[in-house]
Amino acid sequence: MIPQNINVLIVDDHPFIIQGYKNVIRLFPDKNINFTFYEAIDCKSGYEAVMNPPIPYDIAFLDISMPEYPEMGITTGEDIAKLLMNEMPLCKIALLTMHSESLKVQSIIDEIDPLGLVIKNDLGFESMILALDTIIKGEKYYSDSVIKFLNNQQKEKVYVDVIDKQILHYLNKGVKYDDIPLYITISSSSVRTRKEIMKDLLGIAGCEDSELAAVAKDRGMLM
């Protein structure tokens, strides 16, 4: 198979974080994908990277809080995201932040609706790879803290992560929970814990797994 190249823009004012992202991305398991990186370290260089790009970007990881570029009205990674939406509408955008308490999750979703929304403290090697894989596929990735925030704020809608959606997918197909590790890389004890948490979120604690799948399907939670 001919290798696929993905151009990645990383905008963050901490060089060691940029290097960390690059180190993890280079270990992406699909070796048919090559990554080319482009960097910016503040709102000014982020603006220039978007307005004068060396090449169209496929994915952009944008820190929300960075030194501002007031001359052009660029004060956050959200502003850079809006520029990208206008200049490169096909670019897949992920916004990242260190401060969950100050993140206005709903306004970001409403105004930008990024493919990825991540609290940096949620990121480890496995979650970064999962986030990247999810975004490459064009699916939304919200990190654990974002999902918890949304579930606390919006009782009428339940948010789950990619792993939970995979669990629901196989439960809906009639696969027993202790057989799900045959299909995805997760232990049966983790499957059990996750499905019980989902039952609690949906207000159906103690129900059969088939009912969980049915309710989740009705609530639009399946993949």
C-alpha positions as CSV (number, residue, x, y, z in Angstrom):
1,M,0.0,0.0,0.0
2,I,1.3,3.5,-0.9
3,P,1.9,5.5,2.3
4,Q,-0.5,8.3,3.0
5,N,0.9,11.6,4.1
6,I,-0.9,13.7,6.7
7,N,0.2,17.3,7.2
8,V,-0.2,18.3,10.9
9,L,-0.1,21.8,12.2
10,I,0.7,22.1,16.0
11,V,0.2,25.5,17.7
12,D,1.3,25.6,21.3
13,D,3.5,28.1,23.3
14,H,5.4,25.3,25.0
15,P,8.0,23.7,22.7
16,F,8.3,20.6,24.9
17,I,4.6,19.9,24.4
18,I,4.9,20.3,20.7
19,Q,7.8,17.8,20.8
20,G,5.8,15.5,22.9
21,Y,2.9,15.5,20.4
22,K,5.3,14.8,17.6
23,N,7.0,11.9,19.4
24,V,3.7,10.2,20.1
25,I,2.3,10.8,16.6
26,R,5.4,9.3,15.1
27,L,4.5,6.1,17.0
28,F,1.1,5.9,15.3
29,P,0.5,2.1,14.7
30,D,-0.6,2.5,11.1
31,K,2.8,2.6,9.3
32,N,1.1,3.3,6.0
33,I,0.6,6.9,7.2
34,N,3.4,9.4,7.2
35,F,3.2,12.6,9.2
36,T,4.7,16.0,8.2
37,F,4.7,18.5,11.0
38,Y,4.4,22.3,10.9
39,E,4.7,24.4,14.1
40,A,3.7,27.7,15.6
41,I,4.4,28.9,19.1
42,D,2.0,31.8,19.7
43,C,-1.0,33.5,18.1
44,K,1.1,35.6,15.8
45,S,3.0,32.6,14.3
46,G,-0.2,30.6,14.3
47,Y,-1.9,33.4,12.3
48,E,1.0,33.4,9.8
49,A,0.9,29.6,9.5
50,V,-2.7,29.7,8.5
51,M,-2.7,32.8,6.3
52,N,0.6,31.9,4.6
53,P,0.7,28.1,4.7
54,P,3.5,26.1,3.0
55,I,0.9,23.5,2.3
56,P,-2.8,22.8,3.2
57,Y,-3.0,21.1,6.6
58,D,-5.0,18.0,7.2
59,I,-5.1,18.2,11.0
60,A,-4.5,21.0,13.4
61,F,-3.8,20.7,17.1
62,L,-4.3,24.1,18.7
63,D,-3.7,25.2,22.3
64,I,-6.4,27.6,23.5
65,S,-4.3,29.8,25.7
66,M,-1.3,31.4,24.0
67,P,0.5,34.8,23.7
68,E,-1.9,37.1,21.8
69,Y,-1.6,38.9,18.4
70,P,-3.7,41.9,19.1
71,E,-2.8,43.7,15.9
72,M,-4.9,41.1,14.0
73,G,-7.4,40.4,16.8
74,I,-6.0,36.9,17.4
75,T,-6.1,36.3,21.1
76,T,-6.7,32.5,21.5
77,G,-6.4,29.2,19.7
78,E,-10.2,29.5,19.1
79,D,-9.4,32.5,16.9
80,I,-6.9,30.5,14.9
81,A,-9.5,27.7,14.7
82,K,-12.0,30.1,13.1
83,L,-9.3,31.3,10.7
84,L,-8.7,27.7,9.7
85,M,-12.4,27.1,9.2
86,N,-12.4,29.9,6.7
87,E,-9.1,29.2,5.0
88,M,-9.0,25.4,5.1
89,P,-12.5,24.1,5.7
90,L,-11.3,20.5,5.2
91,C,-8.7,20.7,8.0
92,K,-9.7,18.6,11.0
93,I,-9.4,20.8,14.1
94,A,-8.6,19.7,17.7
95,L,-8.5,22.3,20.5
96,L,-6.5,21.6,23.6
97,T,-6.2,23.3,27.0
98,M,-4.5,22.8,30.4
99,H,-7.3,24.4,32.4
100,S,-10.5,22.5,32.6
101,E,-12.1,24.9,35.1
102,S,-11.9,27.8,32.7
103,L,-12.9,25.9,29.5
104,K,-16.2,27.1,28.1
105,V,-17.0,23.7,26.6
106,Q,-20.4,24.5,25.3
107,S,-19.5,27.8,23.7
108,I,-16.6,26.2,21.9
109,I,-18.8,23.4,20.6
110,D,-21.5,25.9,19.6
111,E,-19.1,28.3,17.9
112,I,-16.4,26.0,16.4
113,D,-17.6,22.4,16.9
114,P,-14.1,21.1,16.7
115,L,-13.5,17.5,15.8
116,G,-11.4,17.2,18.9
117,L,-11.8,18.9,22.3
118,V,-9.2,17.8,24.9
119,I,-8.0,18.7,28.4
120,K,-4.3,18.2,28.3
121,N,-4.2,16.5,31.7
122,D,-6.4,13.8,30.2
123,L,-3.7,13.0,27.6
124,G,-1.4,10.0,27.9
125,F,0.2,8.0,25.2
126,E,-2.8,5.7,24.6
127,S,-5.4,8.5,24.7
128,M,-3.3,10.7,22.3
129,I,-3.1,7.8,19.8
130,L,-6.9,7.2,20.3
131,A,-7.6,10.9,19.7
132,L,-5.5,11.0,16.6
133,D,-7.0,7.8,15.2
134,T,-10.5,9.1,15.9
135,I,-9.8,12.4,14.3
136,I,-8.2,10.9,11.2
137,K,-11.4,8.9,10.7
138,G,-13.4,12.1,10.8
139,E,-15.1,11.2,14.1
140,K,-15.4,13.4,17.2
141,Y,-13.0,12.9,20.1
142,Y,-13.8,14.5,23.5
143,S,-11.4,13.7,26.4
144,D,-12.7,12.3,29.7
145,S,-13.0,15.7,31.5
146,V,-14.9,17.2,28.6
147,I,-17.3,14.3,28.6
148,K,-17.8,14.6,32.3
149,F,-18.4,18.3,32.1
150,L,-21.0,17.9,29.3
151,N,-22.8,15.1,31.2
152,N,-23.0,17.3,34.3
153,Q,-24.3,20.3,32.3
154,Q,-26.7,18.6,29.9
155,K,-28.9,16.0,31.6
156,E,-31.0,15.5,28.5
157,K,-28.1,14.3,26.4
158,V,-25.5,11.7,27.4
159,Y,-22.0,12.0,26.1
160,V,-19.7,9.0,25.8
161,D,-16.2,8.4,24.4
162,V,-15.1,6.3,21.5
163,I,-14.5,3.2,23.6
164,D,-18.0,3.4,25.1
165,K,-19.5,3.8,21.6
166,Q,-17.6,0.6,20.5
167,I,-18.9,-1.3,23.5
168,L,-22.5,-0.2,22.8
169,H,-22.0,-1.1,19.1
170,Y,-21.1,-4.7,20.0
171,L,-23.8,-5.0,22.8
172,N,-26.3,-3.9,20.2
173,K,-25.1,-6.7,17.9
174,G,-25.8,-9.2,20.7
175,V,-22.1,-9.7,21.7
176,K,-21.8,-10.6,25.4
177,Y,-19.8,-8.0,27.4
178,D,-17.1,-10.5,28.4
179,D,-16.5,-11.4,24.7
180,I,-16.1,-7.7,23.6
181,P,-12.3,-7.8,24.4
182,L,-12.1,-10.1,21.3
183,Y,-13.0,-7.1,19.2
184,I,-11.4,-4.1,20.9
185,T,-8.3,-3.8,23.1
186,I,-9.9,-3.5,26.5
187,S,-10.3,-5.9,29.4
188,S,-13.6,-7.5,30.3
189,S,-13.5,-5.8,33.7
190,S,-13.1,-2.4,32.0
191,V,-16.1,-3.2,29.8
192,R,-18.2,-4.1,32.8
193,T,-17.2,-0.9,34.6
194,R,-17.9,1.3,31.6
195,K,-21.3,-0.2,30.8
196,E,-22.4,0.1,34.5
197,I,-21.4,3.8,34.4
198,M,-23.4,4.3,31.2
199,K,-26.4,2.6,32.8
200,D,-26.1,5.1,35.7
201,L,-25.9,8.1,33.4
202,L,-29.0,6.9,31.5
203,G,-30.9,6.3,34.7
204,I,-31.3,2.6,34.0
205,A,-28.9,1.1,36.6
206,G,-29.4,-2.6,37.1
207,C,-31.0,-3.2,33.7
208,E,-29.9,-5.9,31.2
209,D,-27.2,-5.2,28.7
210,S,-29.8,-5.5,25.9
211,E,-31.8,-2.7,27.4
212,L,-28.7,-0.5,27.7
213,A,-28.1,-1.1,24.0
214,A,-31.7,-0.3,23.1
215,V,-31.8,2.9,25.2
216,A,-28.5,4.0,23.9
217,K,-29.7,3.5,20.3
218,D,-32.8,5.5,21.0
219,R,-30.6,8.3,22.5
220,G,-28.4,8.4,19.4
221,M,-25.3,7.1,21.3
222,L,-24.4,4.3,18.9
223,M,-21.6,4.6,16.3
